């Protein structure tokens, strides 16, 4: 049987995190990061994941709580977590549009050394000029060039990591030689980057930190198939997951890669209870906490692209159609809906069929894939997704910080271990090793 991959996501403040719940702790204190990471390691998880954002997003010109706010620098947090964990992988989102290869490669190699080979990089792109205002050069990159830059960025990072051979760190006190002549020398001349010099960090334990990709577009899928070790997925049903899995895996031979060299990891939520009925009650309560009346209106605005602040969250959908002009009501992220008019028509039909007001509709249509049920049911469903090739594992996104993962580790993980589909102890020392990718370099 296939082994299940599990990762823990520290979500920060967004509309999936119920930060107002009395059981919620700080979103930025190191103690919160350490609690979740230690819980994941106690559960023998593969890695801990931090997303990132380069600017606070705005809607109707105002900062809002629908997206990540108040999050410290991810690599700084992971470097600190390396000191309080021993086996858990440590992965961070780093933007290839607003950073430079030398800087990123150096920081990741440093994290890989500090953690003993547990560093991971979720490489993302942006074509957003609003976010780019935080950066000296304005940050704007045409949408069509995002993956062109990302591909060369990653290739350049690999060249930097390869600039030190394993034997270049001599450290010979008799000869008085610390490093071999020419160690760290590099030169890259490309369309996006023209750099040369010496890389300061000797080869790290993994050589290449694990690389993850999150794009779902045609370009994103092809980029992941050509270069990534793992890809995040947002497909919410078994059938949709299997279709995505087949599509991604079928692309790998064209890049000279085996199907096992790229792991597919959907992000999921979960709600547990002693019985399936209790779990469903807990899930319903969580969703109503996550989608307040204000949040419902703000999420509806992201589709309608209009100011809907005067609408009643318990009332019907707007009679007017979405504004499909290029000017977006939300700044700092891409449009969430590719065909707003089609989606609005689908939402209207669903609201009419089920007699749903705005808030109840938003709860219905924005719920991410979740495993809901008793620990036994959740373990069974997770295993079914993996064994039927709908996923290789999952990124778990708890709704509470920092203790939201505790129940899963205490009640679900032992059942997966009993099935023989999840490790009882760590058997490897690196993140690549955890995912069975030690030799896939």
N, C-alpha and C positions, 0 to 999 in steps of 0.2 A: 504493500500500500504506500501511496505517496505520503510524505511527511508534511504536516501543516506548518506554514510559516506564520508567525505572529509578531506584530510590531505594535508599539503603544505610541499614540499621538498625543502630545500635550497641546490642547487646542488654543489656549489663550482666550481673550475676550472676543466673542462673536455670537451670532444668533443661535448657535448650537450649544454654547456653554451657558448653563444656568448660573451665572455668577451671583445672582441675587438670592439663591437658595441658602438657607441658614447653614447647610452642611458644606457650603463652598468656602474655600480658603483663598489666600492671596493668589493672584495670577502672575505675580512678578517676584515674590520672595524666593530665594534659592531653596528654602525648605520645601516649597511646593514642588519644584522640579525634582528635588532629591527624593521626595516621597514617591512620586509616580515612577521614577526610574528604578528605585529600589524594589518597588512592587513588581514592575515588569521583570526585573532580574530574578526575583523570588519565584516568579512564574516561568522562568527559563525562556523568556521571549527572545526573539532574534535581535530586535533593535528598538531604540527609542527615537522618535522622530519629532523635529521641530520645524514647523513652517515658518515663513517670514514674510514681511511686507515692507516695502521701501517708503511708503507714505500712508498717512491716515486717509482713508477714502471719505468722500463727501457725497451727499445726496441733497439736491436743492441747495447747494452751497453750504451745507452744515455737516460737521463730523457726526457720524452716527455709530451705533453699536452693532450694526449688522456684519461688520468685518473686523479683522484683527486690529486691536489697539493696545497700546501699552506694553508691547512685547520687547524684551531686551534682545541684544544681538545674539543670534543663535549659536555661533561658534564659541563665543565667550562662555555661554551657559554650558555647552557640551564639554568644553575643556575643564570646567569645574566638576562636572558630573563624572569625568574620567577618573577623578580622585576618589569617588565614593561608590564606584561600581567596578566589577572585576571582569565580567564576561559580556555584558550587554553592548550591542552595537550602538553607535551614536551618530545619527544622520541629521543633516540640516539642509534647508532650502537656501540656495545661493543663486542670485540672479546673474545670468551671463550677459545681460545687456548693460547693467550699471556697475560692473566690476571689471577687473583686468586679470588675465590668466596668471601672471606671475604672482600677484597678491593672493589669489584664491588657492593656487597650487601650493604656495608656501604655508598658508594657514591650515589647509587640509593635511598636508604632510606632517606638520607639527602636531595636529590632533591625533594623527595616526600613530606617531611616536609616543605621545603622552598616554594614549589609551592601550598601547600594545597591539595595534592593528584592528581598531574597531570603528574607524571613521567611515562615514558615508556622505554622499553629496546628491541632493535632489536638484538637478539643474533645470532652471526655469528661464523663460524669456519674457520680454515685454516690448510692446510697440507704443507705450503710453506716454505721451508728452507731458501729461499732468504729473505723473510720478517723476518724470525726468527733470522737472523743475527743481527737485532737491539736489541735482547734480550739476557740476560746473559747466559741462558741455551741453546742457539742456536735455540730454538723455533721449531725444526722439530718435526712433529707429523705425523705418518703414516696416509694416507688417510682414511684407514678403521677405525681408532680410533677417527676421528673428532667428530662424533656424540655420541660416547661412552663417551668422555670427556664432551661434551656439555650437555648431559642428566644429568650426575652426577653433573656438575657445577650448573645447574639450580636447581636441587633437593637440593643441599647444600645451595644455596642462599635462597630457601624457608625455610629451617631449621633455618637459621640465622634470617630471618625476623620473624619467629614464636617463636624465643627464648624469645621474650618479649610478654607476654599476655597483653591484653588491660588494665587490672587492675593493672599491675605491676608498673606503674608510679604513686606512691602513693601521693607524694608531700603534706604530712600532717605536717604542722608546729607545731601543738600541740604535736603530738607524736614524732616529730623530725625525721620522716622517709620520705626519698625522694623516694626510690625504694624498692620494695618488695625483700625479701631475695631470692637469686637465679635468679633474673631477668637477662636475657641475656645469661644464661649459655647454652653452646652447646657442642656437641661432634659428629664429623662425621668421620667414619672410612670406607673408600672405596678404590677401585682400583686406582682412580685418585687423591683423596684428603684424607689426614689423619690429621684432625685439631681438636682443642678443646680450649675452653676458655670462654670469655664473649663478647657478641656483644654489642657495645657501643651505638647503636641508638635505642631508644624505638620504639614501633610499630608505623608505619607511617599511614597516613590517608587511603591509599588504602590497607594496609597490604601487598599486592603483587603489585608492579608496573606492568603495562601492559607489556606482553611479546609478541614479534613479531618475526617471523622466515622468512627467505628469500630463503631457499633451494628449488630447483625444482627436485632434484634427488629423487629416491625411498626412500632413507634414510631420506632426508630432509622432504618429505611429511609425512612420518610416525612420525618423530620427532615432526613436527608441530601438527599433529592430536593428539598426546599424551599429549602435554604440552602447546602449544602456545595459545594466545588469538587472534592473527591475523597472516596472512601469506601474504607476498607480492607475486604477480604473474606477469609474463611478457608475458602472452598469449594475442595475438594482435587482434584476431577476436572474434565476438560474439560466433561462434561455438566452437572455441578453449577454450574460457573462460568458456563456459557452461560445456565442457568436464572436464576441470580442477576443476571446482566448484563441479561437481557431484563426482569426484574421491575423493577430500579432504573430503567433507561432509559425504561420505559413510564410511570413516574410523573412524569417531568419535564414533559411538555406540560401537565399539570394545574396546574403551578405557573408556567406561562408561560416555560418554559425549553427550550432545544434539547438533544437527546441528547448533543452534544459538550461541553456545559457542565459535566458531572460525570464525572470519571475514576474508573474502578474498578480498584483496585490490591490484589491479594491479597498477603499476606505469605508468602514461600516460603524454603525452605532449598535447598541444592544440594550435590552431591558430584561432584567431577571425577576423571577418570583418563585415562591415555593411551588406554585402551580402555574399552568399556562394562563389561566384566567387572571390570576394575581399579576402575572407579568404584563398582560395586556392592559390592566388597570394602571400599572406603573408607567407603561409606555405612553398611554393617553395623557396621564398627568404630566409627564416630561414634555410632551409635544405642546401642551397648552402653556407650560412655563416658557418654552422656547419661542412660541409665537404669541406674543402679547397682542392686544388690539393695535398698538402703535407699530409693532413689527410687521403685522399683517399688511397694513397700509403701505409701509415702506417697501416690502417685498413685491406687492402688487405694482407699485410705481416703477419697479425695475423692468417689468414687462410692458406696462402702458407707456412709460417714458413721459409721464405727465405728473403734475402736482395733484395728488388725490387726497391731500390732508383734510379736506372738508367732508370726505365720505365717512359713513358709519361703518366700522369694521364688522358689525353684525348685519349690515344691509347688503343689497344686491351689488353685483359687479357693475361698473360704469357702462352706460349705454353707448358712449363714444368709443371709437376704435383706438388702439395704441398709436402713438406718434412714431412713425418709422423714419424720421429724419436722422441725419448723421449726428446731430447735436444730442448728446446723451445727458440724462438727468443725473446720472451717477458718474463721478470722476474717480479714476484710480483703478478701474478694472474693466475688462472687456464686457461687451453685451452678453447677457446670460442666455438670451433666446435668439436663435438664428432666424426664425420666421415668426415675429411677434403676432402678426395677424392670424396665422394658422393656430398658434398656441392659444391666443385669446379665444378663438372660436371653440377650441377643444375645452377650455376652462368653462366657457359659458354653457356648453352642452352638459358637462359634468355637474355644474352647479344647479342647472335646471333639473337634471335627472335625479339628483340626490337632495334637492332643496337645501342647498348650502349657501350661507352668507359668505362674505369675503374672508373672515378669519377661518372659518371651518374649511373653506375651499383651500386656502393657503396651507393649512395643516395637512390637507389631503394630498396636494400636488407637490409640496416641497419636502416631504418626509424622505430622508435618505434611506437607502437600504439598511434595514435593521434586523438583527436576530432577536426575536421576542419569544420568551417562553421560560419554562423551567430549565435549570442547568442541563438536564439530560437532553431536552429538545434542542437547545442551542448548540450543544456539542455535536449532536447528530446532524444538524443542518450545516454547520461549519464543515464537518467532515464530508458531507454529501457534495458541497460545492467543490471541494478540492479533489475528491476521488472521481468526479464526473467532468473534470477539466473545465470548470467555470472560473477557477482561480487556483493559484498556488498557495495562497494564504491571505491574510487580511491585516489592514491597518486599523486597529481599534481606536475609536474616538469617544472617550467617555464624556458624559454631559456635565460631570462635576470635577473640579480640580481642588485638591490633588487626589482625593480618595476614591474617585469614580471607577478605578480599575480593580479595587480590592476584591469585590464580590466575584468578578470574573476569574481572577487568579485563584481564589479560595474554592470556588465551586465548579467551574467549567474546565479549567486546565487539568485537574485530576482525572476527569472523565475522558478527555482526549488522550491522556497518558495511558489510561487503562485500555483504550482501544488500540494502543500501539502506534498512533499517528503523530505523537508529539513527544519530544525528548523528556526524559526524567531528570537528566543531568546534562550540562554542557559537555560536548565531546571535542570541541575545537576552540581555539583561542582567538580567532579573527572573525570579523563580520562576514567576510567572503566565505570563510569556512562554515559558519552557521548555515549559510544558504547553499552550500555545496558548490561553491564557485571558486574554491582555492586554486584550482589548476586552470581556470578559464581566463587567462590573461593574454 
